[in-house]
Amino acid sequence: MGGLPAALFIIDVGHEKIAVAEAARCGIPSVALVDTNSDPTLVTYPIPGNDDAVKSVRIIVETVVAAIQAGLSQRDSRRASAGRTRRLRRPRPRSSRRRPTSLPARWTFPRSTSDRHRRRRGRNHGEAQACASAQGPVKAE
């Protein structure tokens, strides 16, 4: 999906509360089948109907699908008569997709736990030596 959808079609507003709220927040118009147990003011275009019965949902969805298909075919015929055709973007071949050549530095891991412990000991040992040399020579008492 290239961007935000032009509209959102929802069957049960009460069950899909998050989708309704997100569509309202993003400014996407929503078309929804609204039953008596849900709030029609939350939806841009409410369709009153029973969202619990399978047969009523099927009838409404088939009607909406037929209307969308008719609209798309009408749009394509208008574009064809105007000389514009619908261009589809072709995906790039898999071989030309960019792949990282190496892992970022923060993703490098020690080869084994023994290497990690060896490095840790060496670093601590080096710090101790640096502190001792900074204090000067140790006097024997």
C-alpha positions in Angstrom: 0.0 0.0 0.0 1.5 3.3 -1.1 -0.3 5.6 1.4 -3.5 6.0 3.3 -6.7 4.4 1.9 -9.4 6.6 0.3 -12.1 5.0 2.5 -12.6 2.3 5.1 -15.5 -0.2 5.1 -16.4 -1.6 8.5 -19.0 -4.3 9.3 -19.3 -4.1 13.1 -18.5 -0.7 14.6 -18.7 -2.0 18.2 -16.2 -4.7 17.5 -13.8 -2.6 15.4 -13.5 0.4 17.8 -9.8 0.8 17.2 -10.2 0.9 13.4 -13.0 3.5 13.7 -10.9 5.7 16.0 -7.8 5.4 13.8 -9.8 6.3 10.7 -11.2 9.4 12.4 -7.8 10.4 13.6 -6.2 10.0 10.2 -9.1 11.8 8.4 -10.1 8.7 6.4 -13.9 8.6 5.7 -15.5 5.4 7.0 -18.5 3.6 5.6 -19.9 1.1 8.2 -22.8 -1.2 8.8 -24.3 0.1 12.0 -26.6 -1.9 14.3 -28.8 -0.6 17.1 -26.2 -1.4 19.7 -23.5 0.9 18.2 -23.1 4.7 17.8 -23.7 5.9 14.2 -22.1 9.3 14.9 -18.6 7.7 15.0 -18.8 6.8 11.3 -18.8 9.2 8.3 -21.3 7.2 6.3 -23.4 4.8 8.4 -25.5 2.1 6.8 -28.3 1.0 9.1 -28.6 -2.8 9.2 -28.0 -6.0 11.2 -24.4 -6.7 11.5 -25.0 -9.9 13.4 -26.8 -11.9 10.7 -24.6 -13.5 8.1 -27.2 -13.1 5.3 -27.7 -9.4 5.8 -23.9 -8.8 5.9 -23.5 -10.9 2.7 -26.3 -8.9 0.9 -24.8 -5.5 1.9 -21.2 -6.5 1.1 -22.1 -7.9 -2.3 -24.0 -4.7 -3.1 -21.0 -2.5 -2.0 -18.6 -4.7 -4.0 -20.8 -4.4 -7.1 -20.9 -0.6 -6.7 -17.1 -0.4 -6.3 -16.5 -2.6 -9.4 -19.0 -0.5 -11.5 -17.2 2.7 -10.4 -13.8 1.3 -11.2 -14.9 0.2 -14.7 -16.5 3.5 -15.3 -13.3 5.3 -14.3 -11.2 3.1 -16.6 -13.5 3.7 -19.5 -13.3 7.5 -18.9 -9.5 7.3 -18.8 -9.5 5.2 -22.0 -11.7 7.7 -23.8 -9.4 10.5 -22.7 -6.4 8.7 -24.0 -4.9 7.9 -20.5 -4.4 4.3 -19.5 -3.9 3.0 -16.1 -0.2 2.3 -15.6 0.8 -0.3 -13.1 4.1 -0.1 -11.3 6.3 -3.0 -12.0 8.3 -4.3 -9.0 12.0 -4.2 -9.4 13.7 -7.5 -10.0 15.0 -9.2 -6.9 18.6 -9.0 -8.0 18.6 -5.2 -8.3 17.3 -4.6 -4.7 20.0 -3.1 -2.5 21.3 -5.3 0.2 23.5 -4.3 3.0 27.1 -5.3 2.4 28.0 -5.8 6.0 26.4 -5.5 9.4 26.6 -2.2 11.3 29.3 -2.1 13.9 26.9 -2.3 16.8 25.7 -5.6 15.5 29.0 -7.4 15.7 29.2 -10.0 18.3 32.1 -11.9 19.9 32.8 -15.2 18.3 32.5 -17.1 21.6 32.0 -16.5 25.3 35.7 -17.3 25.9 36.7 -14.4 23.5 34.3 -12.1 25.4 35.9 -13.0 28.8 39.4 -12.7 27.4 38.7 -9.2 26.1 37.0 -8.2 29.4 40.0 -9.4 31.4 42.5 -7.7 29.2 40.7 -4.4 29.3 40.4 -4.5 33.1 44.0 -5.6 33.4 45.1 -2.7 31.1 43.1 -0.2 33.2 44.7 -1.4 36.4 48.2 -1.0 34.8 47.4 2.5 33.5 46.3 3.5 37.0 49.4 2.1 38.6 51.7 3.8 36.2 49.9 7.1 36.6 50.5 7.0 40.4 54.2 6.6 39.9 56.6 3.9 41.1 55.6 1.9 44.1 58.0 2.4 47.0 59.1 -0.7 48.9 58.8 -0.3 52.6 
